[in-house]
Amino acid sequence: MGIDLDLNKAMRKAVLETMDFLVKEKGLTPDQALSLCSVGVDFRIAEVVDTTQVVVGSIPKSLFIKP
């Protein structure tokens, strides 16, 4: 989740936090995490209150299920 007054900064924070999660919890390299964020993560504007912008990312669990 990224929170900032500026929507671009909030988005950047959301991507960086998502990448950090993917590296620490799922064992991806930073390059793999960035690639996954680019194509597989759905980022949305969750809240706009008093000029504060909140961006959240959701990752489908199906991306991590091994057959």
C-alpha positions, -999 to +999 in steps of 0.1 A: +000+000+000+013+034-009+000+066+008+010+101-002-005+135-011+009+129-047-007+101-066+026+093-085+045+090-052+017+068-037+019+045-067+057+043-064+055+035-027+029+008-035+051-008-061+082-007-038+063-023-009+048-050-032+083-057-046+096-059-010+069-084-001+076-106-032+113-107-024+110-114+013+080-137+013+080-154-021+118-156-027+118-136-060+147-115-071+141-078-072+141-080-111+115-108-110+094-089-085+094-058-106+084-078-137+056-094-118+044-060-106+044-048-141+022-076-155+006-096-127-003-071-099-035-051-100-029-017-086-059+004-077-066+038-061-083+027-029-090+060-012-089+097-018-096+116+014-085+152+022-061+151-008-044+119+006-040+093-021-040+056-012-029+030-038-031-008-031-019-038-051-035-072-052-017-103-064-037-133-075-029-164-054-031-185-085+003-171-096+020-190-067+002-223-067+025-251-080+009-279-099 
